[in-house]
Amino acid sequence: RGNQRRRDGEGGDDEGKNTIAKRKEDPRQGVDTEKPAHLQASTDPHTFLARILQYCECPQYLRRKLFPMHPDLQFCGLLPPLDAPHHLRRGDVATYREGIVVDNEDANDSTSLVDCGVPNRLVKIDRKVPPGVRCTVRLEPKAYETGKKGHMKGEVV
């Protein structure tokens, strides 16, 4: 009976009462106030699940560039990769590929460079897009020829 009181926080020492009172007073308990808000673990289960699903939906070669380290994604490496049609491997040949804009070719030019997961090659697209934007690019199958040097040509869809 004495143990039950202590578990409930009703009896025993005054320290237990103080910690329970502190929990009620501090609505942000468990939130690390020293980290920026975008690097704190989600307290909302909807946000948590949405972040994990967005991570899983992203092709593997883009994940490091699109998702910074976050406490919600701590164990996402244990999840199996999706075998979705738009989740191509690094060397696969396809007409459409997901990519991320890495740089604008030239300040005066109206083109941008996109990393589409093709080893050692970037894709030059026909528009000026700000760096860090995810986009879908249409490529010609001839562009994958390994003998060619330089950028592949593509267009944003």
N, C-alpha and C positions, 0 to 999 in steps of 0.2 A: 504494500500500500504506500509506503514511503517513496518507493521508486517511481510509482505512478505520478505522484505529486511533482517530483522533480522533472519528469519528462514533460509534463504539462506546463511547467514553468510556474507552478503555484507555490511550491514549498522549497525548503532547503535554504539556499544562500540568496543574498540580495543581488548578487552578480547576474544571475539568470533573469531576474525581473528587469534589470537595467538593459540587458541586451535585447529583450523582447520589446521594451518600450522604444529603444533606439530604432529597431526595425520599422515600427509603425510610424515614427517621426520622419525617417529618411526614405522617401519614395524612390530614390535612385540607388538604393543599396545594390551592390553587385556590379555597378557601372564604374568602369575605370575612368575617372575624370581627367587623368593625365594624357590619355590617348585622344586623338581627334575623333570626332563623331563617326566619320566614315570608316574608321578602323576598329570600332568597337563591335563586339558580338551583338547580334540582333536579339532584342527581347520579344519582338513580335514574331510569332510562329509563321505568319504569312510571308513576311519579309525574308525570313530564314529559308523557307522552302523555295520561294521565288528565286533567290540568289543561287541556290544549289541547282535548280532546274535550268537556269540560264547558263550556268557553268557547264552542265552536262550537254546542253544543246550546241554549244560552241565546238567547232572542230578542234582536235587536239593541238594542231600546230599553231593555233591562234590564242590558246588559253593564257599563256604567260604574258602576252602583250595586252590582252583585253581585261584580265582580272588580276588586280594587284593582290598581294598577300592580305588575307582577311580571316579573322577567327572563325567565321561561319564556314569557310572552305577548308578548314584544317584537315578534315578527314576525307575530302572528296577524292583524293588519290586512291582510296580503297574501292571506289565505285568502278564497275566495269564500263568501258567506253561504249557509247551507243553505236550500233552498226547502221546508221541512217545513211540514206543515199548522198546527202551533202557532206558527210564526214569522210572525206577522202584521206588516204594516207599520203605521206610526203611525196612519194614518187608516182602516184596514180595519174593516168591520163584521162581527162574529162573535158567536155565542152564548157561547163560552168564550174567555177571554183569560188569559194568564199575567201576573202582576203581582207587585209587591213592596210590602209594607206600609211606608208612610212615616211614619205618625203615628197615634196613638190620638185619636179625635175629642174625647173628654172623659174625664177621670180617673174619673168616676162612671158613665159610659155604657158599655155593653157592645158598642161598635162601633169599627171602625178604618177608616182611609183607605188605599186601595191605588192605586198608580200602575200602570195597565194599558196605558199607551201611547196613550191617547185624548188628542188634543191639548187642553191647557188644562183638563182635567177629571180629577178623582179619583173613585174609586169608593168608596162607603160600604158596608162589608160588615157582616154581621149578627153578627160575633164580635169579641171582643177578642183580637188577635194581636200579639205583640211586634214592634216596628219592625225592618225588615231581613229578614223572612222572605218567601221566595218562595211564592206560592200561585196556585191556579187559581180564577178567579172566573166565575160564570155571570151573564150580563147579558141583559136583555130587549132585543130589537132596537129597541123604542120609545125606550129610554134614550139612543140615539145622536142623537136629534133635536137639531139645532144651535141651535134657538131657545131651548132650556131653559138656565137658569143654575143654578149650584150643583153639588152632587155627584150622580153617577149612583148608582143603587141596584143592589146585586149581592149574591150569596151565595157563600160559599166552598164549593167542591166537594171 
